[in-house]
Amino acid sequence: MTIRTEKVTVSLPKDDLRMVTKYESKLHLPRSALFKQAIELWLAVRKKEEMRKRYITVYSNLNVRKKQLKRVEEMLPLALETWPGC
């Protein structure tokens, strides 16, 4: 499967570009691969952080926990019928 790519132009401070060039040589990677890895890492971190924030928002809400507990209590008799001895 071929991945479609697009060209982008990025402006960086000279010192940052020097560091990128240093790592290109050190890691034997083309500049585009270096930037691709950096963007993939940044996107993964952002996604994880957004999921963590949503988790905290939902589970810190006491009303949500009460609703979940009520639902579990409603389902418990069915669970005990389905899996006797639990």
C-alpha positions in Angstrom: 0.0 0.0 0.0 1.4 3.4 -1.0 1.2 6.2 1.5 0.3 9.5 -0.1 2.6 12.3 1.0 2.5 16.1 0.6 5.4 18.5 0.7 5.4 21.2 3.4 7.6 24.2 4.1 8.8 24.8 7.6 10.7 27.8 9.0 13.0 27.1 11.9 15.5 29.1 13.8 19.0 28.5 12.5 20.1 26.8 15.8 17.3 24.4 15.5 18.1 23.6 11.9 21.7 23.0 12.9 20.5 20.5 15.5 18.3 18.8 12.9 21.2 18.6 10.5 23.4 17.1 13.2 20.9 14.4 13.9 20.4 13.7 10.2 24.1 12.7 10.1 24.1 11.0 13.5 21.0 8.8 12.8 21.7 8.4 9.0 18.2 9.6 8.3 17.0 11.9 5.6 15.5 15.2 6.9 12.0 14.2 5.9 12.2 11.0 7.8 13.5 12.8 10.9 10.6 15.3 10.7 8.1 12.5 10.1 9.2 10.6 13.2 9.0 13.8 15.3 5.5 14.6 14.1 4.3 11.0 14.6 5.7 11.2 18.2 4.1 14.6 18.9 0.7 13.4 17.5 0.9 10.2 19.7 1.6 12.3 22.8 -1.2 14.7 22.0 -3.7 11.9 21.4 -2.7 10.2 24.7 -3.0 13.5 26.6 -6.4 14.2 25.1 -7.6 10.7 26.1 -6.3 11.3 29.6 -8.1 14.6 29.9 -11.4 13.0 28.7 -11.0 10.1 31.1 -10.4 12.5 34.0 -13.4 14.7 33.0 -15.8 11.7 32.8 -14.6 9.8 35.8 -14.2 12.8 38.1 -17.9 13.6 37.6 -19.7 12.1 40.6 -23.0 11.8 38.8 -21.5 9.6 36.1 -20.0 7.3 38.7 -23.4 7.1 40.5 -25.1 6.2 37.2 -22.5 3.6 36.5 -22.9 2.1 40.0 -26.7 2.1 39.6 -26.4 0.3 36.3 -24.0 -2.3 37.8 -26.4 -2.9 40.6 -29.3 -3.4 38.1 -27.3 -5.9 36.1 -26.0 -7.9 39.1 -29.0 -10.2 39.4 -28.7 -11.1 35.7 -24.9 -11.7 36.1 -25.5 -14.0 39.0 -28.1 -16.0 37.0 -25.8 -16.2 34.1 -22.7 -17.1 36.1 -23.9 -19.0 39.2 -21.4 -19.2 42.0 -19.8 -15.8 41.4 
